[in-house]
């Protein structure tokens, strides 16, 4: 099966919002390869290290919120996490 890494990355970025804490910090409990790709794209801080969370960049947080609404909201009026 061919896997589209970009679609996986979009889903992981959107799901990181579920662990959002302190405005832009999110728990890094996802696939390491996906987290590394999101970091390479400039959307999150470097996931390598002892910290159990990553930080969204401004662009990453905006894109995560947009993707979350697009993928998971039951209606356009749903509130965002």
Backbone as a printed PyTorch tensor [residue, N CA C, xyz], in Angstrom:
tensor([[[  0.8420,  -1.1650,   0.0000],
         [  0.0000,   0.0000,   0.0000],
         [  0.8930,   1.2340,   0.0000]],

        [[  0.5960,   2.1740,  -0.8760],
         [  1.3010,   3.4530,  -0.8950],
         [  0.6700,   4.3710,   0.1480]],

        [[  1.5110,   5.0190,   0.9280],
         [  1.0430,   5.9280,   1.9770],
         [  1.4470,   7.3470,   1.6140]],

        [[  0.5090,   8.2520,   1.7100],
         [  0.7630,   9.6640,   1.4460],
         [  1.2010,  10.3220,   2.7530]],

        [[  2.5110,  10.5020,   2.9290],
         [  3.0440,  11.0790,   4.1670],
         [  2.4810,  12.4620,   4.4540]],

        [[  2.1980,  13.2410,   3.4280],
         [  1.6370,  14.5800,   3.6490],
         [  0.2680,  14.5200,   4.3000]],

        [[ -0.5480,  13.5670,   3.9180],
         [ -1.8710,  13.4270,   4.5500],
         [ -1.7260,  12.9500,   5.9910]],

        [[ -0.7780,  12.0520,   6.2360],
         [ -0.5060,  11.6070,   7.6060],
         [ -0.0590,  12.8110,   8.4440]],

        [[  0.8680,  13.6000,   7.8950],
         [  1.3610,  14.7750,   8.6220],
         [  0.2310,  15.7470,   8.9360]],

        [[ -0.6810,  15.9680,   7.9870],
         [ -1.8190,  16.8590,   8.2230],
         [ -2.6880,  16.3370,   9.3610]],

        [[ -2.9450,  15.0340,   9.3740],
         [ -3.7790,  14.4510,  10.4320],
         [ -3.0870,  14.5620,  11.7950]],

        [[ -1.7870,  14.2640,  11.8460],
         [ -1.0480,  14.3630,  13.1060],
         [ -1.0310,  15.8080,  13.5940]],

        [[ -0.7800,  16.7480,  12.6880],
         [ -0.7660,  18.1610,  13.0770],
         [ -2.1150,  18.5740,  13.6600]],

        [[ -3.1960,  18.1700,  13.0160],
         [ -4.5360,  18.5000,  13.5120],
         [ -4.8000,  17.8390,  14.8640]],

        [[ -4.4060,  16.5750,  15.0170],
         [ -4.6560,  15.8620,  16.2670],
         [ -3.7900,  16.3610,  17.4200]],

        [[ -2.6670,  16.9770,  17.1110],
         [ -1.8480,  17.5710,  18.1780],
         [ -2.6500,  18.6100,  18.9630]],

        [[ -3.6500,  19.2090,  18.3340],
         [ -4.4810,  20.1960,  19.0470],
         [ -5.2090,  19.5860,  20.2380]],

        [[ -5.4860,  18.2860,  20.1910],
         [ -6.1930,  17.6480,  21.3010],
         [ -5.3760,  17.6960,  22.5870]],

        [[ -4.0620,  17.7960,  22.4660],
         [ -3.1970,  17.8800,  23.6370],
         [ -2.6600,  19.2710,  23.8700]],

        [[ -3.3210,  20.2820,  23.2920],
         [ -2.8480,  21.6620,  23.4010],
         [ -2.8830,  22.1320,  24.8530]],

        [[ -1.7850,  22.7390,  25.2880],
         [ -1.6600,  23.2230,  26.6560],
         [ -0.8640,  24.5180,  26.6280]],

        [[ -1.2260,  25.4640,  27.4360],
         [ -0.4770,  26.7080,  27.5690],
         [ -0.4060,  27.4970,  26.2570]],

        [[ -1.4640,  27.4240,  25.4660],
         [ -1.5590,  28.2470,  24.2680],
         [ -0.9380,  27.6830,  23.0110]],

        [[  0.1900,  26.9750,  23.1200],
         [  0.8190,  26.4380,  21.9190],
         [  1.6590,  25.1850,  22.1550]],

        [[  1.7060,  24.6940,  23.3640],
         [  2.4600,  23.4710,  23.6650],
         [  1.5310,  22.2670,  23.5040]],

        [[  2.0460,  21.1920,  22.8710],
         [  1.2430,  19.9850,  22.6630],
         [  2.0720,  18.7520,  23.0180]],

        [[  1.4330,  17.7670,  23.5970],
         [  2.1160,  16.5370,  23.9770],
         [  2.5160,  15.7660,  22.7230]],

        [[  3.7240,  15.2490,  22.7050],
         [  4.2700,  14.5870,  21.5150],
         [  4.1060,  13.0650,  21.5910]],

        [[  2.9020,  12.6150,  21.5000],
         [  2.6180,  11.1790,  21.6060],
         [  2.2300,  10.5800,  20.2540]],

        [[  2.8910,  11.0360,  19.1960],
         [  2.5950,  10.5560,  17.8530],
         [  3.8490,   9.9480,  17.2290]],

        [[  3.6590,   9.3580,  16.0850],
         [  4.7290,   8.7320,  15.3290],
         [  5.9200,   9.6900,  15.1800]],

        [[  7.1160,   9.2060,  15.5060],
         [  8.3150,  10.0460,  15.4640],
         [  8.6290,  10.5400,  14.0640]],

        [[  8.4360,   9.6840,  13.0600],
         [  8.7210,  10.1100,  11.6870],
         [  7.8240,  11.2820,  11.2920]],

        [[  6.5470,  11.2110,  11.6590],
         [  5.6100,  12.2940,  11.3430],
         [  6.0200,  13.5700,  12.0810]],

        [[  6.3940,  13.4550,  13.3580],
         [  6.8240,  14.6240,  14.1190],
         [  8.0860,  15.2340,  13.5130]],

        [[  9.0140,  14.3880,  13.0770],
         [ 10.2290,  14.9020,  12.4310],
         [  9.8900,  15.6470,  11.1430]],

        [[  8.9540,  15.1250,  10.3570],
         [  8.5580,  15.8040,   9.1140],
         [  7.8760,  17.1370,   9.4140]],

        [[  7.0270,  17.1780,  10.4420],
         [  6.3670,  18.4400,  10.8040],
         [  7.4010,  19.4740,  11.2450]],

        [[  8.4260,  19.0270,  11.9600],
         [  9.5020,  19.9350,  12.3570],
         [ 10.2530,  20.4380,  11.1220]],

        [[ 10.5570,  19.5390,  10.1950],
         [ 11.2660,  19.9240,   8.9620],
         [ 10.4530,  20.9250,   8.1440]],

        [[  9.1220,  20.8500,   8.2480],
         [  8.2430,  21.7760,   7.5240],
         [  8.0790,  23.1060,   8.2650]],

        [[  8.6730,  23.2140,   9.4650],
         [  8.6090,  24.4590,  10.2230],
         [  7.3030,  24.6670,  10.9650]],

        [[  6.5830,  23.5840,  11.2670],
         [  5.2720,  23.6970,  11.9020],
         [  5.3030,  23.4660,  13.4100]],

        [[  6.3370,  22.7430,  13.8940],
         [  6.4950,  22.4870,  15.3330],
         [  7.9820,  22.6040,  15.6870]],

        [[  8.2360,  22.7010,  16.9990],
         [  9.6180,  22.7140,  17.4710],
         [ 10.2180,  21.3190,  17.2990]],

        [[ 11.5240,  21.2170,  17.4980],
         [ 12.2240,  19.9410,  17.3460],
         [ 11.7110,  18.9430,  18.3820]],

        [[ 11.1810,  17.7910,  17.9390],
         [ 10.6300,  16.8210,  18.8810],
         [ 11.6940,  15.9970,  19.6060]],

        [[ 12.9410,  16.0620,  19.1690],
         [ 14.0060,  15.2770,  19.7840],
         [ 14.4450,  15.9390,  21.0830]],

        [[ 14.4650,  15.1560,  22.1400],
         [ 14.8910,  15.6740,  23.4380],
         [ 14.0790,  15.0630,  24.5530]],

        [[ 14.3520,  15.5000,  25.7620],
         [ 13.6940,  14.9370,  26.9430],
         [ 12.2930,  15.4760,  27.1770]],

        [[ 11.9830,  16.6450,  26.6100],
         [ 10.6510,  17.2310,  26.8140],
         [  9.5820,  16.3020,  26.2590]],

        [[  8.4610,  16.2510,  26.9330],
         [  7.3670,  15.3990,  26.4960],
         [  6.3660,  16.1480,  25.6320]],

        [[  6.7330,  17.3500,  25.2210],
         [  5.8380,  18.1480,  24.3940],
         [  6.6450,  18.8750,  23.3240]],

        [[  5.9330,  19.3920,  22.3470],
         [  6.5150,  20.2270,  21.2980],
         [  5.7470,  21.5390,  21.2710]],

        [[  6.3420,  22.5510,  20.6590],
         [  5.6890,  23.8480,  20.5360],
         [  5.2770,  24.0530,  19.0870]],

        [[  4.0550,  24.5450,  18.8810],
         [  3.6220,  24.9360,  17.5520],
         [  4.3200,  26.2360,  17.1650]],

        [[  4.6950,  26.3640,  15.9120],
         [  5.0820,  27.6750,  15.3980],
         [  3.7780,  28.4200,  15.1270]],

        [[  3.8550,  29.7270,  14.8520],
         [  2.6410,  30.4740,  14.5260],
         [  1.9300,  29.8460,  13.3280]],

        [[  2.7030,  29.5310,  12.2880],
         [  2.1280,  28.9060,  11.0880],
         [  1.5490,  27.5350,  11.4100]],

        [[  2.2550,  26.7700,  12.2420],
         [  1.7890,  25.4290,  12.5960],
         [  0.4840,  25.4510,  13.3660]],

        [[  0.3530,  26.3840,  14.3130],
         [ -0.8750,  26.4800,  15.1060],
         [ -2.0520,  26.8790,  14.2320]],

        [[ -1.8380,  27.8320,  13.3580],
         [ -2.9070,  28.2610,  12.4440],
         [ -3.3280,  27.1190,  11.5170]],

        [[ -2.3400,  26.4180,  10.9660],
         [ -2.6440,  25.3050,  10.0520],
         [ -3.3170,  24.1550,  10.7980]],

        [[ -2.8610,  23.8690,  12.0220],
         [ -3.4630,  22.8020,  12.8240],
         [ -4.9370,  23.0810,  13.0830]],

        [[ -5.2490,  24.3090,  13.4410],
         [ -6.6480,  24.6680,  13.7110],
         [ -7.4970,  24.5360,  12.4520]],

        [[ -6.9690,  24.9830,  11.3350],
         [ -7.6890,  24.8850,  10.0650],
         [ -7.9200,  23.4250,   9.6810]],

        [[ -6.8850,  22.6160,   9.7790],
         [ -7.0010,  21.1960,   9.4430],
         [ -7.9600,  20.4760,  10.3890]],

        [[ -7.9120,  20.8230,  11.6710],
         [ -8.7990,  20.1830,  12.6420],
         [-10.2630,  20.4480,  12.2910]],

        [[-10.5630,  21.7080,  11.9920],
         [-11.9470,  22.0460,  11.5990],
         [-12.3410,  21.2860,  10.3350]],

        [[-11.4450,  21.2780,   9.3530],
         [-11.7220,  20.6170,   8.0780],
         [-11.9360,  19.1160,   8.2480]],

        [[-11.1380,  18.4720,   9.0720],
         [-11.1800,  17.0100,   9.2020],
         [-12.1850,  16.5010,  10.2180]],

        [[-12.3990,  17.2440,  11.3030],
         [-13.1120,  16.6650,  12.4310],
         [-14.3440,  17.4250,  12.9110]],

        [[-14.5600,  18.6580,  12.4860],
         [-15.7290,  19.4210,  12.9620],
         [-16.9990,  18.8380,  12.3760]],

        [[-18.0260,  18.7370,  13.1940],
         [-19.3030,  18.2050,  12.7210],
         [-20.1020,  19.2480,  11.9660]],

        [[-19.7830,  20.5270,  12.2120],
         [-20.4330,  21.6070,  11.4500],
         [-19.4830,  22.7950,  11.4210]],

        [[-19.6210,  23.6910,  10.4470],
         [-18.7330,  24.8410,  10.3590],
         [-18.7600,  25.7350,  11.6100]],

        [[-19.8610,  25.7080,  12.3590],
         [-19.9880,  26.5670,  13.5360],
         [-19.3520,  25.9510,  14.7840]],

        [[-18.8390,  24.7430,  14.6840],
         [-18.2300,  24.0840,  15.8500],
         [-17.0680,  24.8960,  16.3830]],

        [[-16.9230,  24.9040,  17.6980],
         [-15.8100,  25.6340,  18.2870],
         [-14.5230,  24.8480,  18.0860]],

        [[-13.4200,  25.5740,  18.0310],
         [-12.1290,  24.9250,  17.8520],
         [-11.4840,  24.6760,  19.1850]],

        [[-10.6290,  23.6600,  19.2660],
         [ -9.9610,  23.3630,  20.5430],
         [ -8.9730,  24.4470,  20.9160]]])
